[in-house]
Amino acid sequence: MPNLVILDAHTANPGDLSWDEFKSFAELTTYPRTNSNELIERLKKADFVLTNKVVLNKDTLSQLPQLKYIGVLASGVNNIDLNAAKDNNIMVCNVPGYSGQSVAQQIMAMMLDHANKISEHSISVRKGDWSRGPDFSYTVGPLVELAGKTLGIFGYGDIGSRLAKMALAFGMKIIIHKRTPPTSLPEGIKYVDSKTLFEESDFLSLNCPLTPETENLINLETLTTMKKSAVLINTGRGQLINEVELKEGLKQNLISAAYLDVLSTEPPSIGHPLLGAPNCKVTPHIAWSTPEARQRLIQISLDNLKAFLSSNPQNSVI
């Protein structure tokens, strides 16, 4: 049987799901995590590899003549040298679309957290503020009704379209911007240019891919064009934001808050500029990781590898 190695199995499956279906056509070896200095030894006999964030660069791929297939346990393939893979006749497959519903739900949760300040009120009650207070009800800050507020979505793919549908159910106004203007949109969703998106959004969600054009999309210049009451949400890629300038923008109250599920370096250093920034809440890249989304990720990865084997029968079970 061919050999399949999973380099960083823990994030996709910390133990609540199963890899067993892969065993029907490959000798399976899983590692929870893999460091760069362990790569060659672990992959030297591999025919197929699944990786989430482990980098497979030109130097590594050139030392793996037996490798025929790379399955990326994610939607992005920026950790794979695609040119080197092509030069070495290695097929690369990713898994787009598996987490759209979960990521859109995370964005809604972030907006609702800002609107209702659930965590702040819970902390206040635990501290005894309610017990000591003179009234039956109090707030730690102004609450916000989402109905009538404008949600701007930068990037309107699977996640953006699912998010728009959820936000419409809350009565929000939806404006979007994407690289290629759409020919048609559902009722209640309006296409605008990027300048208008920044200026009119009460909540701005970044759901675009990381490209040379979108890198550092959020900086002091763009923050200055936004409403002072605006909330920035990023579940895309950390490099969409100039993190030092976002911290400065929050200190200057250019916007009211930022909610981030991604950073440019993950895990971040202890002194990362946004970990202590005012009105900035950071979650550890969890939007994709519901069990339902991870099960879809594993199933689609399985289907991708099966499709590769069916089109390349010489790599199948002997």
Secondary structure, 3 states (H helix, E strand, C coil): CCEEEECCHHHHCCCCCCCHHHHHCCEEEECCCCCHHHHHHHHCCCCEEEECCCCECHHHHHCCCCCCEEEECCCCCCCECHHHHHHCCCEEECCCCCCHHHHHHHHHHHHHHHHHCHHHHHHHHHCCHHHHCCCCCCCCCCCCCCCCCEEEEECCCHHHHHHHHHHHHCCCEEEEECCCCCCCCCCCEEECCHHHHHHHCCEEEECCCCCCCCCCCECHHHHHHCCCCCEEEECCCHHHECHHHHHHHHHCCCCCEEEECCCCCCCCCCCCCCCCCCCEEECCCCCCCCHHHHHHHHHHHHHHHHHHHHHCHHHCCC
